[in-house]
Amino acid sequence: MSTSLAGKMALVTGSTDGIGAAIARTLADAGAHVVVSGRDTARGEKVVAGIAERGGRATFVRADLAEGGPAVRALAEAAGPVDILVNNAAMLITPAPTADVDEELIDRALATNVKAAFLLTGAIAPAMAARGGGAIVNMGSVNGFGGTAHSALYSVTKAAVHSLTMSFADEYASQGVRVNAVAPGPTMTEKVTGMGAHITDMVARFPSRRANTPDEVAKAVLFLAGDDAANIHGAVLPVDGGATARAL
């Protein structure tokens, strides 16, 4: 069954490239009007133009969600009534020994990967509920299911996103707002391929022996955003080539 989002307004944070751009295109292909958001105006407008070339509808709103409450509230206001929120904006942190991670990086990672999703959900979910419901999809990670040497900072932010997803689901389900998450393994974006041997070694241990494509992750988001997932609340869906299925 194909998912139709006709008549829906979707906001996808961090959607100027990579997985976020793929999500924006996929939701637009399904009929949603997509608000593309991120820090890079040129990239954002390129994603919007690409969606228009495919016959879809999209607009761009610049936002740096690491700036906190004022930036989050401005984005929520600019986006207008939102039926689907995808909290995708995140920092991909290069693995490093814990002793070498400085406090400024910790603060920015927590602000971008956790605080932004927390604040934006708080800004948008009540209005969704008042209009009769909606769907929120958070972007977790396979790293959020366990610990990995030299990746403590990224892993803890994604574990927090998984926890937020379940807490928000319990809070908003009775109000008609579904909150779920997708937890990708390595996905072949420009940033990930630039990490080289670290990613190659990780993927070699996965049952599927390959990384995701951005479109594969986007299709999982589409499923959770659509009516086919109408009674799914608080799920964290791995898209990871079987990584989380393996005990050792």
N, C-alpha and C positions, 0 to 999 in steps of 0.2 A: 504494500500500500504506500503510495507516495504521500508525503507530508505537505499539506497546504498551509501557508501562513498568510494567505490573502487577507488584506485589511489590517494586518498587525504592524505595530511599530516596534522595532527592535533596536536596542542600544548595545553596541559591542565595544568595550573598552580595549585599548591596546590593539587596534585593528588596522594600523597603517602598514603592517607587513606580517610575514610569517603565518602562524596559526590564526591569529586574529583576522587577517585579511581573508583567509580561506573561509572562516566562519561567516564573515560579512557577505562574501559572494554567495555562499551556500544558502543563507537565510533569505537573501534577495532573490535568488533563483526560485525559492519556494513561495515567493510572493510578498514577503515583508518589505516595508520601507525601512531601510537600515540607516541608523546614525553611526557613522564611522568616527572613531575618536582616538586621539593619540597626540604626541608632542610634535610630530613632524608634519607640517602643513602640506608640503609638496608631496610627500608619500601618501598622505590621507586623500588629497585631491586626486591622485593617480588611481587609488582604489575606487573612489567614487566614479571616476570616468570609466574605469573598467566595468563596473557594475552597470552603468548606463549603456555601454556598448553591448552588453548581454541582454538588454531589455528590462533591466531592473531599476529600482529607485533607491537612491541613497543621498545623504548629505554628510558633510564633514563638520565636526565641532572639535576645535583644538582644546586639549586639556592635559595637564601634567598632574596626575592624581597623587604623586608623591608630595605635592604642596599642601595636602591636607584639606580640611573642611571647606574653606572658601572655594577651592577649585572643584571639589566634589559637588557642592551645592550649585555652583555656576553651570556645571555640566548637566546636572539633573534638570535645572530650569530650562537650559537651552534645548535639551532633547524633547521636552514636552511630555505628554502622556505616553508612557512606555508599557507595552504589553509583554515584551521579552527583554530581559536584561542578561547580558553575558559578561560576567566579571572576569575578563581575560588579561587585563593589564598586569604585567609582572616583569621583574628583573630576572634574567637568566644569569646566574652567578657562576663565574669560572671557578672550578674546584681549587681549593687552596688550604694549606694547613691552618688549623684553627688559630694558632698563635699569630698568624700573619694577617688575619682579618681585622680591619680597623673599625672603630666604633661608628664612624660616619657611614660606612657601607652597611653595617648592621641596621642603623636607623633608617636608611633609605630603603633597604630591602623590606623591612617590616612595614614601612609606610606604603610602599607600592604594592606589595604582594598580599598584605593582610588588612591594614587599616583602610585602604581605599575601598576594598570590597565590603568591609563592615559598614563604612559610612555611606557608600552609595546604595547599598541594600536598605539601610535605614531611611534614606532620602526618597527611595522609589517604591518600596514594597507597600507602605500604607496606602499610597495613591492607587496602586494596582488593586489592592483589596477593595478600596472604595468604589472602583469601577467594575467590580465583579470577579476579579482574579487576574492571574498572569503567571509567567514562568521565569524563574531565575536559574541560570546555569553558571556555576563557578568553575574556574579552571584550576584543578588540582594537579597532581603529578604522581607518577609511580614512586618518586622520592618521598612522598608524604606517607607511604605505608611502612617505611623502615629507615634505618640509619645507614649512611654511606660515609666512609672516611673521606675527609676533606670537603664534604658537601653539607656540613651541619646547618649552615645558615639557610641555604635554599630548602633543605629538607624540612626544617622546622617551620618555615613559612607555609609550605604546602600542607604539612600536617595540620597547621592551624586552619587553612582553608577547608580541609575535610571536616574538621570539627565545627567550624562556622556553618557549613552546609547542613549538618545534622541538627544543630541548634536552631538555625533559621527555619528549617523544615518543620520542626516541632512548633515553633512560634506562629508560623503563617499558614500552615496547611488548613486549619479550620476557617481561614479567611479567604480560601480559594486561590492562594498563591503557592505554587509548587517550587521548591528549591532543591536542586540536585547538582551534581558535579561530574565532570569528566576528568579522569586522571591519566594523561598520556605518558607513555614511555618516550624515549628519544624520537623526535620528529624532525624530518630532514628540511629544516629551514636554514637560511643563510647563517644565522648565529650558531646553530648547533653544529653544522658541518665545519665551522671554524674551530670547534673544540678538538677536532682531530682524533688522536689515538684514544683519548678518554672515552669518547662515544663509541668508537669501533670496538673497543674491548668490552664495553657494557653490552652492546647489541649481540656480540658473539655468544654471550651467556644466556640469551633469551631463547625460549623454545622455538619461536618463529625464525630466529636468526636474521631478522631484518628490523629496521626502524619503520615508524609510521610515515605516511605522507600527510601533509597538512589537511588534505581533503578528507582523509579517513577520520581524523579527529573532528573535523567540522561536521561530518555526517552524524557522529555520535551526539554532538551538541544539538543538531537539528532534531534528532529523535526526542531528546529530553525536553526540547522547547515546544514540541508539537503535541497535538491531541492524542497521538498514539501512546503517549506516556501519561495519560490523564490521571492515573492514580498511583504514580510513582513519586514518592516524597523522600528526601534525605538519602538518596542513593549516590554512591561514588563509583562511577562506571570506569573501570580500567580499559584503556586502549593501549596495550603495552606488549603485544606479541606473546602473551602468556607469562610475562615476568613475575607477576604476583601469584601465579598458580604454582610456581616452583618452590618447594620447601628449602632447597639448598642451592 
